Amino acid sequence: MGFFGRKSREERNAEIVGKVASGKGFYGGLTRAFLGEADFSKVQQSIAAHNSGAYVQQLLAAGVPTFPATVVSIGDTGKLVNFEPIVDLVLDAPGAVGRIGLQTIISKLQIPRAGDQVLLVGDPSQPGVYLYAGLATAP
């Protein structure tokens, strides 16, 4: 909160992004009208991918356990969020989890390849949903 109880610029921008993502309010309705349903859906997917990356960082900071998985394949979706690619990952996780397909943002500096070890974190708010947490560091 800024001076005199006013919201900061970041808080106001976060609210606008939330309205655009939901398609509600002035900004959401205007964005939906100008883009059309197909392109608006792509905007929603990009915003969701960006928010999931921030959510993973919060989970890791809170100490939610991670588990390793092996990359089976990686495919480019052709989408970017903040110039970072969104990819389709197929992962093989040991145990009861098995094979998982994810669409996630990855860093251009740490692109996983087939056979690489990566970390996953389980989403506590959605049982059975797993999120990409980055490359596993070598011991």
LINRA-V474147 format. One record per helix or strand of 3 or more residues. SS is the DSSP state (@ for helix, = for strand). FROM is the first residue (numbers start at 1). LEN is the number of residues. Records with the same first field share a line. If there is no record, write none. Layout:
# LINRA-V474147
SS=FROM-LEN  FROM-LEN
This chain:
# LINRA-V474147
@=3-3  9-14  25-37
==66-16  84-10  98-8  117-6  130-6
